[in-house]
Amino acid sequence: MLDAEASATQPDGCEAAAILLMLLGDEEAAEVLSRLDPAEVERLGSAMFDVADVSEAQVDGVFDLFMSRAKARTTIGFGAAPRIRAVMEHALGAERADGVLARITPPTRSHAMDSLRWMDAKTIAGLIEQEHPQIAALVLAHLESPIAADVLQLLPADVQPDVIYRVATLDTVSAEAIEELERILVREVATTNSTPATARGGASEAAKIMTNTRPGTDQRIIRSLTKIDKKIAQVIEDEMFVFDDLLEIDEKNLGVLLRNVENDVLVVALKGADGRLRDKMFGCMSARAADSIRDEMEERGPMRLTEVQEAQKAMLAIARRLADDGTIMLGGRSDDYV
């Protein structure tokens, strides 16, 4: 075992993984890397340069760490899927088991989706810009939100609202749609694996993509989307700006907002607010006004969650109106404002 001095500088995490990988043969190391995400490969590759000069004691420590963690693992999850199916079929019969498993089996990523992870935004946009918006929506729903936002902005402006609408209304994706996507992305490969239906998209996913777009792009798309489906546009906008986001507003703008909100609405909205946001709002009031709000909140007692949510939505609507009028600025991602 390592002495105390060696243990203090013993590599762990990514550095330990990098040392272990460099001790493997080329084929074994390549096999490990092939099972990682692009970001993980990049981090691990960088760590391999950093640990190129390590001591024998550190290498021994990495082996000890690996062995201790390996021994702590069980084999209960190995080959779990076939056993779960066998148990379900025995209990429910083949037909009913198929129905249950279709609802509970975690979604798997197809070969096409796996290849998307290694493409940049420009390449992905070039692949889907001439395809049906539904295919573009399916691609965006499978990407990380920042990458999806980059791809969206590279698509023609008149297509963007339709694509976001389709992301927001995606639910269960059929095997046929996945196969069509695979045909587009890997035309030269004959795909023989069957692909189960998977759940993707939704208003939350669409909102995440929109939140990562450039300033101004989000509101332009929302305005166009409103003409397609006003309800979906409103749901996405609600997901993009939630009550806790008011924490990002500076004290001056928050004070202006509070002066435009009726006390009855504010009291109910604050009942379900994060403690930090509540304290920040109280700090924007006079001590007398803050004490009055606190007293009224206590007098109201427990309130229905739906009532609190409606009050918070009303406050957010006022915030958006004031922002649209240029009266206040709502702090957005990094230095942007909406």
Sequence and secondary structure as in RCSB ss.txt:
>XXXX:A:sequence
MLDAEASATQPDGCEAAAILLMLLGDEEAAEVLSRLDPAEVERLGSAMFDVADVSEAQVDGVFDLFMSRAKARTT
IGFGAAPRIRAVMEHALGAERADGVLARITPPTRSHAMDSLRWMDAKTIAGLIEQEHPQIAALVLAHLESPIAAD
VLQLLPADVQPDVIYRVATLDTVSAEAIEELERILVREVATTNSTPATARGGASEAAKIMTNTRPGTDQRIIRSL
TKIDKKIAQVIEDEMFVFDDLLEIDEKNLGVLLRNVENDVLVVALKGADGRLRDKMFGCMSARAADSIRDEMEER
GPMRLTEVQEAQKAMLAIARRLADDGTIMLGGRSDDYV
>XXXX:A:secstr
   HHHHHT   THHHHHHHHHHS HHHHHHHHTTS HHHHHHHHHHHHHTSS  HHHHHHHHHHHHHHHHH  S
TTTTHHHHHHHHHHHHH HHHHHHHHHHHS     HHHHHHTTS HHHHHHHHTTS HHHHHHHHHHS HHHHHH
HHHHS TTTHHHHHHHHHT  EE HHHHHHHHHHH TTS   S    EE   HHHHHHHHHTS TTHHHHHHHHH
HHH HHHHHHHHHHHS GGGGGGS HHHHHHHHHTS HHHHHHHHHTS HHHHHHHHHTS HHHHHHHHHHHHHH
 S  HHHHHHHHHHHHHHHHHHHHTTS   B STT B 
